[in-house]
Amino acid sequence: MAYLLEKANGSRCVLEAVKVEPFTQKQFADMIKEAHSRTQDYYLARVQCKSSSEDGKNIYYCYDARQLCKYIFEMVISTEGRKIRIKNFKDPINQEQIHEISFFKLRYDSDTPLRAEYVGNQANFLENNCFRSKIFYQENALDALSVNFQFGPQKKRIPIINKRKIFTVFVMVVVILVIGTLVAMIAEKESSRPPSPFKLPIGKGKSI
């Protein structure tokens, strides 16, 4: 038994039901059956790496969507708030750079239970909270992902001087300059005044 994963553009691959999922070490068939028994859709993640095989064919790796998202994405908390970002965009098995992550849904009430429905890619996961909620079922994606705090050193606030303070300082400087100028002028005037003549006392009735 195998599941067919196909996108609208024609790229398809086949996933063997007995294949073991790398993160959980459970067979995909068992995980899908467990989700369907709870009347829940099961989500698969298909990874396509940038490097291709020698014959030019694309190589795909399949994972449980929730487990892969915990590995790839993280929640960043900063002064701007909370945001989902890519943490590590490499395949967890071979560590090759990822080209695209495609998400597929296996509906619990589907008439074609072996055919997976394409629902989106990594861009949809980053941008759409509703999409993330479907991947994680009832679990909040913001609580399920790892957290990265990014609070840089706070910048020192430069004291703001208002117009009133500037005007007060300006008036004080002007007053000091005026007083200094007046003192200098008075001192210069006193120094330029000629000295008074020295008179010898002469007694009356006496000749020199």
Buried (B, 14 or more C-beta within 10 A) or exposed (E): EBBEBBBEEEBEBEBEBEEEBBBBEEBBBBBBEEBBEEEBBBBBBBBBBEEEEEEEEEBBBBBBBBBBBBBBBBBBBEEEEEEBEEBEEBBBEEEBEBBBBBBBBBBBEBEEBBBBBBBBBBEBBBEEEEBBEBBBBEEEBBEBBEEEEEEEEEEEEEEEEEEEEEEEEEEEEEEEEEEEEEEEEEEEEEEEEEEEEEEEEEEEEEEE
